[in-house]
Amino acid sequence: MGAANLSEVDARVRDLVMRQLEWDPAVDASAIAVAATDRTITLTGYVDTYAGKLAAERAAKRVRGVRAVANGIAVRPKLERTDADIALDVVRCLELRSTVPANVQAAVHHGHVTLTGEAMWEFQRRDAEKAVRHVRGVRGVVNRITLAPAAASRDARHRIIEAFHRYADLDARQVTAHTKGDVVTLSGRVSTWLQREIAERAAADAPGIRRVDNRIVVEPPVDEDEIC
C-alpha cells in the first residue's frame, strides 16, 4: 500500500474514531483531538474525569481499523478537591465493593491514586481499580496490587484454550497460549482490540495465573472498504 493510500486510510480511521467519541454517551468529546498515523490513534486534549479518559480510549479501540491507541488526554476536574477528600471517597468505594480484599490500601497524591495490597485473583485487582476510577477529583490510578502466590494448574493452558473457544467474539484459532509456571504468554493475530482484550481477560482468570504477557498483534483488515 502506497503512502498516499495509507494517508487516506488514516484519515478515514481518524474520522471514524471522532464519530465514535461523539456518539459514545460516556465520552465528552468537546475538548478531545484525534490524530492517526499508520492506524495508530493518538488522543489529546482534556476531560473532567479519569473515567471519561478511559471511556475515550475504550471507544477508540472499538473502531474497526484501529491498530493501537496512545491516550494523552489530560484530566482537569471541574471542581478541585483535596487529596484528603478524595482519599475518604476512595476508601468508601473500596469498602463497598465486596470483591475487593480488605488488605487493599490507597494513597492519593495530587489526585493520583496508588493501590497496594494483595489479592487472590486477577478480577479482584481489576475490581479495586474500577471501584475508584469514578471518584470525583481522581486524575489517574496506578494499580500495584499483587497476586498471592498460588500453584498453577497443570492443565492451565488447556483450560485457557477452552475459555478462548467459549467466547463468540474471539477466533481462538488465531491465538496461542504458552504457560510457564504462573505466567502465560499469548501470541497470534486478531483483527480488533476487543478480541485482544478478551483473550487477555480469559487468560488472566485462569487458576494460578499471576501474569499475562500479551503479545497478540492487532492487524485490521487491509481492504479499505472494510473500514469505511
N, C-alpha and C positions, 0 to 999 in steps of 0.2 A: 504494500500500500504506500503510495507516494505521500510527500509532505503536504501537498495541497489537500488530498483526500483525508489525511489524518487530521488536519486542521478543521475540516468540515465536520468530521465525526466528533471532535472535541466540542465544537460549537453546539452541535445537537445534544450531546450528553449534558453540557452545561445548562442549556435551556430546559432540558427535562428535569434536571435537579432543581433549578429555580422554580419551576412549576410545582414540583413535589413539595418544596418547602412552603410555598404559598398555599398549597392545598391542605397540608397537614395541620389540624387544629391545635396540636401540641407545640407548634413552632410559630414564633413571632419572627417572620422573615423580613420585617421592615428595615432592619439595620444589618442584614447579612449579605455579604458579597460572595459570589461563586466564581472560581476560575477552574479551567480544565486543561491539563497537559497530558497527552497520551492516555486519556481516560482516567487519569488520577485527578480527583476533585480536591480543591483547597477551599475551605470555608474560612472567611474572615469577617470582621465586624464585631458586633456585641449583642448580647441578650441580657435580660434582667435576672435569670435564674440558671443555676447549674443544670437543673433538669431540662431546661429549654435548650441548653448547649448540646446535651446528649441526644435530645429528641431530634435536633437538626442533623446530627451525624447519622442517626438511625435512618432518617428519611432519605438522606443522600445515598446511603448504602443499599436502600431498597430499589433504587433506579437501575433498570436494566442497562448494561453497558459500562457501568462504573467498575473500575478495576481496584481502586484504593481511595481512601478519604483521609485528608490531613485536616484536623479540626483546630483551627487557630482562632476560634471565636472567643472573645473575652466576656467575662461575666461582670456586669455592672448593676448591682442591685438598686432598685428604685429607692428603697429605704435602707440606709446604712444601719447595721446592728453591731453591737459589741460582741467580741468573741465569747464573753461570759453568757450573754443571752442566747447566742447560737448553740453553745455547749449544753445549756439546760434543755433546749428543744431536742438536740441530738440524743441526749441521754434518754429522754422520754420516748422518742421514736424507737430506740433500740430496745427499751424495756417492753414496749407494746408489741414488738414483733416476736412472736412465740418461738420462731425457728432460730433466733439469734442466741448463741450461748451466753450465759451470764458473765463469763470472764472477758467478754469483748469490751474494750475501753476506747475512748475517743479523746483526741486532743485537737484543739482549734487554734489556729494561728493566722491572723489576718483573713479570716473567713474560709481557710482551707482546713478540711477535716482529715485527720490521720487516724485510721482504725487499727488497733492492735489486739492481740489475744490469740486464742486457739480454737479451732473448730474441728469437728469430726468429718464433715462433708463439705464439698465444694459449694453446694447450693446454699449452705449456711453463710459462707463468705459472701456470696452474691446477695443474699437477703439482707445482710448487715449494711452493705453499700446502698442497696435500694431503699432501705429504711430512712437513710439520712440525706439522700440527694435532693429531696424536695423541701428540706428545711429552708425557710426564708433567710437569706443572707449568705448561704453557703456558696463559695466560689469554685470549689473543687474538692474531690475526695481521693485520698490515697489509701488503698486497701492493703495493709500489711498483716492481716490476719493469716496465721499459718495453719496448716492442717496437721492434726495429731498423727504421729506415726501409726500406720496400720499395715498389716500383712496384705499384700496384693494377691488377689485370687489367681490361682494357677491358670484358670481359663478366662482371665480378664480380657485378653484380645478377642477371644471368640464371643464373649458377651457384648463387647463394644461393636463388633461387626454385626451381630444380631440387632443391636439397637439401631444401627445405621439403616438396616433394611426395614425397620418399623416406621421410619419417617417418610411420608409421602412426598415431601418437598426435597428429598435428597436422593441422588442417584448413587447408591452405595458402591456400584461397580467402578466409579471414578475415584474412590477414596480408599487408601490403605492405612492400616494401623499396626504399629510395632511397639510392643511393650518391653521394658527393661526395668525390673523392679517395680517401683511405684510411679514410673514415668512412661507416658505413652506419646509416641511421635506419629503425627498424622501427615500424610503426603498425598499428592494427587492433584487433580484439576477440577474445578467446578465453575459454573457459569455466573453465579451470583454470590454476593456477600452473605445473603441469608443462608445459603447452603453451607458455606464455610463455618458460620457461627453455629448452625445446627449440629454439624459434625463435632465441633469442639465441645459444645454443651453435653452431647451424648457421651463423649469420651470422659469428660470431667466427672460425670456422675457415676462412673463405674466404681465398684467397691475396691478400696485400697489404692486408687489412683490419686496421687497428690499433685501432679503437674502434667499439663498438656503442652507439648511442643508442636504448635500448629504451623506446618509448612505447606499447607494447601494453598495452591495458587488460584486466584480468581481470573479466569480467562473468558471475558464476554464474547458473544458471537462476533465473528469477523464481518458478517453481512450487515452493512449499514441499514438495510431495510428493517432489520430486526430491532433496531433501537429508535426507529422513527415514531 
